[in-house]
Amino acid sequence: MRITDYRTKNLVNTPFISPEKVYVPPLLIKLGLIKNFVKAMDQYSTGFIYLKNKFPRTGDAKIKEGVFVGPQIRELIQDIRFEYLLSEVERVAWKSFKNVTSNILGNHKVENYHDMVI
């Protein structure tokens, strides 16, 4: 059995693009971040219940798994009431999420966003 480099493991052919040059769209990053945020929330907290009431047409299973679409994320970011219903730890995480989405992943990035990412 031959030990191979981690970049070529399980590949039949060499990839066309090196993995370092793959661009992940900002929306996919936002979707992943909101998913992790909602899955970490307490399902019986006021913030989580507010999410269920704010998006009644979205199923409970989708909300529990943190599956949202772009317009829903924008609506939540603009909703001031949601932030006040969160616990202290969740509020800090939510403010960080809003900071990342507006300053790094948004159309109008801050000048030193490279320093913020690293």
MDTraj code that builds the backbone (N, CA, C; nanometers):
import mdtraj as md
import numpy as np

residues = "MET ARG ILE THR ASP TYR ARG THR LYS ASN LEU VAL ASN THR PRO PHE ILE SER PRO GLU LYS VAL TYR VAL PRO PRO LEU LEU ILE LYS LEU GLY LEU ILE LYS ASN PHE VAL LYS ALA MET ASP GLN TYR SER THR GLY PHE ILE TYR LEU LYS ASN LYS PHE PRO ARG THR GLY ASP ALA LYS ILE LYS GLU GLY VAL PHE VAL GLY PRO GLN ILE ARG GLU LEU ILE GLN ASP ILE ARG PHE GLU TYR LEU LEU SER GLU VAL GLU ARG VAL ALA TRP LYS SER PHE LYS ASN VAL THR SER ASN ILE LEU GLY ASN HIS LYS VAL GLU ASN TYR HIS ASP MET VAL ILE".split()
xyz = np.array([
    [0.0840, -0.1175, 0.0000],
    [0.0000, 0.0000, 0.0000],
    [0.0890, 0.1245, 0.0000],
    [0.0615, 0.2158, -0.0894],
    [0.1413, 0.3360, -0.1043],
    [0.0761, 0.4537, -0.0321],
    [0.1515, 0.5274, 0.0438],
    [0.1002, 0.6460, 0.1118],
    [0.1074, 0.7628, 0.0142],
    [-0.0056, 0.8318, -0.0017],
    [-0.0101, 0.9424, -0.0960],
    [-0.0292, 1.0744, -0.0235],
    [-0.0055, 1.1784, -0.0928],
    [-0.0250, 1.3131, -0.0398],
    [-0.1743, 1.3349, -0.0149],
    [-0.2095, 1.4171, 0.0878],
    [-0.3494, 1.4365, 0.1231],
    [-0.4283, 1.5023, 0.0102],
    [-0.3611, 1.5767, -0.0787],
    [-0.4310, 1.6431, -0.1887],
    [-0.4694, 1.5466, -0.2996],
    [-0.4028, 1.4337, -0.3092],
    [-0.4332, 1.3404, -0.4161],
    [-0.5024, 1.2152, -0.3649],
    [-0.5320, 1.2092, -0.2368],
    [-0.5960, 1.0913, -0.1796],
    [-0.7351, 1.0729, -0.2391],
    [-0.7674, 0.9547, -0.2781],
    [-0.8968, 0.9159, -0.3337],
    [-0.9276, 0.9827, -0.4671],
    [-0.8282, 1.0272, -0.5402],
    [-0.8507, 1.0874, -0.6704],
    [-0.8017, 0.9934, -0.7798],
    [-0.8858, 0.9763, -0.8799],
    [-0.8456, 0.8957, -0.9932],
    [-0.7576, 0.9780, -1.0861],
    [-0.7987, 1.1016, -1.1106],
    [-0.7238, 1.1928, -1.1965],
    [-0.6810, 1.3139, -1.1153],
    [-0.5833, 1.3838, -1.1660],
    [-0.5409, 1.5054, -1.0976],
    [-0.6476, 1.6126, -1.1178],
    [-0.6710, 1.6976, -1.0172],
    [-0.7740, 1.7999, -1.0301],
    [-0.7335, 1.9082, -1.1298],
    [-0.8327, 1.9710, -1.1928],
    [-0.8075, 2.0783, -1.2877],
    [-0.7570, 2.2041, -1.2175],
    [-0.8089, 2.2295, -1.0964],
    [-0.7764, 2.3501, -1.0208],
    [-0.7183, 2.3081, -0.8867],
    [-0.6192, 2.3795, -0.8422],
    [-0.5651, 2.3474, -0.7108],
    [-0.6664, 2.3905, -0.6043],
    [-0.6781, 2.3155, -0.4957],
    [-0.7765, 2.3478, -0.3925],
    [-0.7572, 2.4858, -0.3302],
    [-0.6373, 2.5404, -0.3326],
    [-0.6116, 2.6722, -0.2758],
    [-0.6756, 2.7833, -0.3578],
    [-0.7064, 2.7567, -0.4849],
    [-0.7619, 2.8595, -0.5726],
    [-0.9144, 2.8491, -0.5876],
    [-0.9780, 2.7669, -0.5083],
    [-1.1228, 2.7518, -0.5160],
    [-1.1880, 2.8684, -0.4428],
    [-1.2835, 2.9331, -0.5085],
    [-1.3538, 3.0489, -0.4531],
    [-1.4899, 3.0026, -0.4010],
    [-1.5168, 3.0299, -0.2744],
    [-1.6460, 2.9977, -0.2150],
    [-1.7283, 3.1258, -0.2112],
    [-1.8453, 3.1279, -0.2749],
    [-1.9268, 3.2496, -0.2768],
    [-1.9678, 3.2925, -0.1362],
    [-1.9756, 3.4234, -0.1135],
    [-2.0105, 3.4746, 0.0193],
    [-2.1448, 3.4245, 0.0715],
    [-2.2419, 3.4037, -0.0174],
    [-2.3720, 3.3559, 0.0285],
    [-2.3601, 3.2178, 0.0918],
    [-2.2790, 3.1318, 0.0353],
    [-2.2617, 2.9987, 0.0936],
    [-2.1978, 3.0070, 0.2318],
    [-2.1067, 3.1008, 0.2492],
    [-2.0448, 3.1197, 0.3801],
    [-2.1489, 3.1683, 0.4797],
    [-2.2338, 3.2645, 0.4372],
    [-2.3404, 3.3151, 0.5244],
    [-2.4361, 3.2035, 0.5632],
    [-2.4739, 3.1210, 0.4663],
    [-2.5663, 3.0109, 0.4948],
    [-2.5066, 2.9142, 0.5967],
    [-2.3786, 2.8861, 0.5825],
    [-2.3132, 2.7971, 0.6779],
    [-2.3028, 2.8579, 0.8162],
    [-2.2727, 2.9873, 0.8229],
    [-2.2614, 3.0536, 0.9526],
    [-2.3957, 3.0610, 1.0245],
    [-2.5023, 3.0950, 0.9511],
    [-2.6340, 3.1043, 1.0152],
    [-2.6810, 2.9660, 1.0580],
    [-2.6460, 2.8655, 0.9803],
    [-2.6835, 2.7284, 1.0164],
    [-2.6172, 2.6884, 1.1480],
    [-2.4887, 2.7146, 1.1611],
    [-2.4189, 2.6817, 1.2854],
    [-2.4725, 2.7620, 1.4021],
    [-2.5056, 2.8887, 1.3784],
    [-2.5578, 2.9738, 1.4848],
    [-2.6911, 2.9212, 1.5370],
    [-2.7831, 2.8899, 1.4477],
    [-2.9168, 2.8456, 1.4895],
    [-2.9112, 2.7067, 1.5534],
    [-2.8275, 2.6195, 1.5003],
    [-2.8161, 2.4856, 1.5592],
    [-2.7578, 2.4904, 1.7006],
    [-2.6786, 2.5931, 1.7305],
    [-2.6197, 2.6058, 1.8636],
    [-2.7160, 2.6696, 1.9630],
    [-2.8240, 2.7298, 1.9139],
    [-2.9195, 2.7959, 2.0034],
    [-2.9997, 2.6930, 2.0829],
    [-3.0434, 2.7338, 2.2019],
    [-3.1337, 2.6518, 2.2815],
    [-3.2707, 2.6549, 2.2151],
    [-3.3295, 2.5378, 2.1914],
    [-3.4563, 2.5301, 2.1187],
    [-3.5750, 2.5828, 2.1983],
    [-3.5556, 2.6074, 2.3265],
    [-3.6646, 2.6582, 2.4091],
    [-3.6413, 2.8031, 2.4499],
    [-3.5393, 2.8665, 2.3930],
    [-3.5103, 3.0057, 2.4267],
    [-3.6070, 3.0983, 2.3532],
    [-3.6151, 3.2211, 2.4016],
    [-3.7059, 3.3177, 2.3399],
    [-3.6622, 3.3524, 2.1980],
    [-3.5311, 3.3566, 2.1740],
    [-3.4812, 3.3867, 2.0404],
    [-3.5196, 3.2801, 1.9394],
    [-3.5104, 3.1536, 1.9789],
    [-3.5450, 3.0441, 1.8887],
    [-3.6951, 3.0422, 1.8608],
    [-3.7743, 3.0665, 1.9629],
    [-3.9203, 3.0709, 1.9451],
    [-3.9575, 3.1885, 1.8550],
    [-3.8853, 3.2999, 1.8690],
    [-3.9098, 3.4148, 1.7829],
    [-3.8823, 3.3786, 1.6369],
    [-3.7774, 3.3020, 1.6124],
    [-3.7486, 3.2573, 1.4757],
    [-3.8644, 3.1764, 1.4187],
    [-3.9195, 3.0867, 1.4998],
    [-4.0327, 3.0055, 1.4541],
    [-4.1526, 3.0933, 1.4197],
    [-4.1771, 3.1951, 1.5019],
    [-4.2914, 3.2830, 1.4783],
    [-4.2656, 3.3806, 1.3633],
    [-4.1418, 3.4204, 1.3445],
    [-4.1090, 3.5154, 1.2382],
    [-4.1216, 3.4510, 1.0999],
    [-4.0853, 3.3249, 1.0914],
    [-4.0925, 3.2533, 0.9641],
    [-4.1879, 3.1343, 0.9781],
    [-4.3196, 3.1596, 0.9864],
    [-4.4139, 3.0501, 1.0105],
    [-4.4268, 2.9526, 0.8930],
    [-4.3964, 2.9996, 0.7722],
    [-4.4094, 2.9112, 0.6559],
    [-4.2894, 2.8185, 0.6410],
    [-4.1830, 2.8470, 0.7132],
    [-4.0661, 2.7587, 0.7143],
    [-4.0919, 2.6498, 0.8174],
    [-4.0713, 2.5271, 0.7807],
    [-4.0992, 2.4155, 0.8700],
    [-4.0108, 2.4146, 0.9934],
    [-4.0632, 2.3514, 1.0993],
    [-3.9867, 2.3416, 1.2241],
    [-3.8546, 2.2686, 1.2040],
    [-3.8552, 2.1667, 1.1201],
    [-3.7314, 2.0906, 1.0966],
    [-3.6255, 2.1780, 1.0300],
    [-3.6676, 2.2632, 0.9364],
    [-3.5713, 2.3511, 0.8698],
    [-3.5154, 2.4541, 0.9665],
    [-3.5995, 2.5047, 1.0548],
    [-3.5507, 2.6027, 1.1516],
    [-3.4567, 2.5359, 1.2509],
    [-3.4899, 2.4149, 1.2962],
    [-3.4013, 2.3440, 1.3899],
    [-3.2649, 2.3174, 1.3283],
    [-3.2633, 2.2924, 1.1979],
    [-3.1371, 2.2646, 1.1286],
    [-3.0684, 2.3918, 1.0804],
    [-3.1363, 2.5059, 1.0949],
    [-3.0751, 2.6326, 1.0550],
    [-3.0733, 2.6552, 0.9062],
    [-3.1719, 2.6018, 0.8347],
    [-3.1775, 2.6159, 0.6905],
    [-3.2585, 2.7415, 0.6566],
    [-3.1881, 2.8436, 0.6120],
    [-3.2507, 2.9689, 0.5738],
    [-3.2030, 3.0081, 0.4350],
    [-3.2754, 3.1006, 0.3720],
    [-3.2362, 3.1526, 0.2410],
    [-3.1876, 3.2958, 0.2599],
    [-3.1250, 3.3500, 0.1574],
    [-3.0657, 3.4824, 0.1643],
    [-3.1594, 3.5927, 0.2130],
    [-3.2822, 3.6046, 0.1565],
    [-3.3726, 3.7103, 0.2037],
    [-3.4103, 3.6963, 0.3510],
    [-3.4217, 3.5748, 0.4000],
    [-3.4517, 3.5551, 0.5416],
    [-3.3360, 3.6017, 0.6285],
    [-3.2137, 3.5767, 0.5842],
    [-3.0964, 3.6203, 0.6600],
    [-3.0902, 3.7729, 0.6636],
    [-3.1157, 3.8372, 0.5480],
    [-3.1166, 3.9834, 0.5444],
    [-3.2239, 4.0404, 0.6358],
    [-3.3399, 3.9772, 0.6379],
    [-3.4491, 4.0222, 0.7237],
    [-3.4115, 4.0093, 0.8717],
    [-3.3452, 3.9002, 0.9072],
    [-3.3020, 3.8820, 1.0458],
    [-3.1947, 3.9829, 1.0858],
    [-3.1037, 4.0130, 0.9952],
    [-2.9980, 4.1085, 1.0254],
    [-3.0575, 4.2466, 1.0519],
    [-3.1616, 4.2825, 0.9806],
    [-3.2243, 4.4131, 0.9984],
    [-3.3205, 4.4173, 1.1167],
    [-3.3583, 4.3021, 1.1702],
    [-3.4551, 4.2950, 1.2792],
    [-3.3861, 4.3250, 1.4127],
    [-3.4210, 4.4371, 1.4730],
    [-3.3592, 4.4777, 1.6000],
    [-3.4146, 4.3949, 1.7159],
    [-3.5391, 4.3584, 1.7080],
    [-3.6045, 4.2853, 1.8181],
    [-3.5397, 4.1484, 1.8415],
    [-3.4989, 4.0818, 1.7336],
    [-3.4391, 3.9496, 1.7449],
    [-3.3150, 3.9531, 1.8332],
    [-3.2334, 4.0560, 1.8153],
    [-3.1089, 4.0660, 1.8914],
    [-3.1353, 4.0780, 2.0412],
    [-3.2415, 4.1489, 2.0794],
    [-3.2714, 4.1683, 2.2212],
    [-3.3329, 4.0447, 2.2862],
    [-3.3836, 3.9530, 2.2067],
    [-3.4417, 3.8302, 2.2612],
    [-3.3376, 3.7211, 2.2856],
    [-3.2160, 3.7429, 2.2399],
    [-3.1113, 3.6424, 2.2543],
    [-3.0483, 3.6495, 2.3928],
    [-2.9901, 3.5376, 2.4349],
    [-2.9144, 3.5379, 2.5605],
    [-2.7850, 3.6164, 2.5385],
    [-2.7114, 3.6405, 2.6450],
    [-2.5902, 3.7226, 2.6344],
    [-2.4866, 3.6586, 2.5414],
    [-2.4663, 3.5288, 2.5543],
    [-2.3687, 3.4595, 2.4693],
    [-2.4153, 3.4593, 2.3241],
    [-2.5434, 3.4333, 2.3027],
    [-2.5972, 3.4338, 2.1667],
    [-2.5899, 3.5734, 2.1059],
    [-2.6116, 3.6772, 2.1860],
    [-2.6062, 3.8144, 2.1359],
    [-2.4657, 3.8501, 2.0885],
    [-2.3653, 3.8076, 2.1635],
    [-2.2266, 3.8334, 2.1215],
    [-2.1977, 3.7614, 1.9901],
    [-2.2415, 3.6366, 1.9781],
    [-2.2206, 3.5608, 1.8543],
    [-2.2968, 3.6249, 1.7382],
    [-2.4178, 3.6733, 1.7659],
    [-2.4993, 3.7358, 1.6608],
    [-2.4343, 3.8650, 1.6126],
    [-2.3804, 3.9449, 1.7046],
    [-2.3125, 4.0685, 1.6649],
    [-2.1885, 4.0378, 1.5818],
    [-2.1183, 3.9314, 1.6163],
    [-2.0022, 3.8907, 1.5362],
    [-2.0449, 3.8465, 1.3968],
    [-2.1548, 3.7723, 1.3891],
    [-2.2079, 3.7291, 1.2599],
    [-2.2437, 3.8501, 1.1741],
    [-2.3120, 3.9478, 1.2329],
    [-2.3495, 4.0680, 1.1592],
    [-2.2261, 4.1455, 1.1140],
    [-2.1249, 4.1488, 1.1983],
    [-2.0008, 4.2175, 1.1637],
    [-1.9324, 4.1503, 1.0451],
    [-1.9261, 4.0200, 1.0474],
    [-1.8620, 3.9459, 0.9378],
    [-1.9399, 3.9633, 0.8080],
    [-2.0729, 3.9522, 0.8144],
    [-2.1519, 3.9613, 0.6916],
    [-2.1486, 4.1010, 0.6307],
    [-2.1433, 4.2041, 0.7146],
    [-2.1448, 4.3394, 0.6579],
    [-2.0058, 4.3884, 0.6205],
    [-1.9033, 4.3553, 0.6979],
    [-1.7700, 4.4108, 0.6738],
    [-1.6797, 4.3243, 0.5877],
    [-1.7057, 4.1955, 0.5819],
    [-1.6162, 4.1066, 0.5076],
    [-1.6850, 4.0431, 0.3874],
    [-1.8093, 3.9954, 0.4066],
    [-1.8783, 3.9237, 0.2997],
    [-1.9719, 4.0120, 0.2180],
    [-1.9906, 4.1366, 0.2574],
    [-2.0828, 4.2257, 0.1880],
    [-2.0222, 4.2848, 0.0622],
    [-2.1029, 4.3623, -0.0092],
    [-2.0554, 4.4283, -0.1310],
    [-1.9603, 4.5422, -0.0992],
    [-1.9782, 4.6057, 0.0159],
    [-1.8939, 4.7179, 0.0556],
    [-1.8062, 4.6739, 0.1721],
    [-1.6897, 4.6212, 0.1407],
    [-1.5978, 4.5703, 0.2424],
    [-1.5201, 4.6855, 0.3055],
    [-1.4832, 4.6681, 0.4319],
    [-1.3970, 4.7675, 0.4958],
    [-1.2579, 4.7564, 0.4340],
    [-1.1809, 4.8623, 0.4468],
    [-1.0500, 4.8655, 0.3814],
    [-0.9540, 4.7595, 0.4324],
    [-0.9597, 4.7279, 0.5608],
    [-0.8655, 4.6320, 0.6186],
    [-0.9289, 4.4946, 0.6377],
    [-1.0182, 4.4544, 0.5477],
    [-1.0832, 4.3252, 0.5657],
    [-0.9858, 4.2087, 0.5531],
    [-0.8761, 4.2273, 0.4821],
    [-0.7742, 4.1212, 0.4750],
    [-0.7157, 4.0940, 0.6136],
    [-0.6922, 4.1993, 0.6895],
    [-0.6386, 4.1833, 0.8251],
    [-0.7414, 4.1178, 0.9164],
    [-0.8690, 4.1478, 0.8958],
    [-0.9745, 4.0899, 0.9793],
    [-0.9892, 3.9402, 0.9537],
    [-0.9680, 3.8966, 0.8308],
    [-0.9821, 3.7556, 0.7958],
    [-0.8667, 3.6750, 0.8531],
    [-0.7487, 3.7277, 0.8464],
    [-0.6312, 3.6563, 0.8938],
    [-0.6271, 3.6667, 1.0405],
])
top = md.Topology()
chain = top.add_chain()
for i, resn in enumerate(residues, 1):
    res = top.add_residue(resn, chain, resSeq=i)
    for name in ("N", "CA", "C"):
        top.add_atom(name, md.element.get_by_symbol(name[0]), res)
traj = md.Trajectory(xyz[None], top)
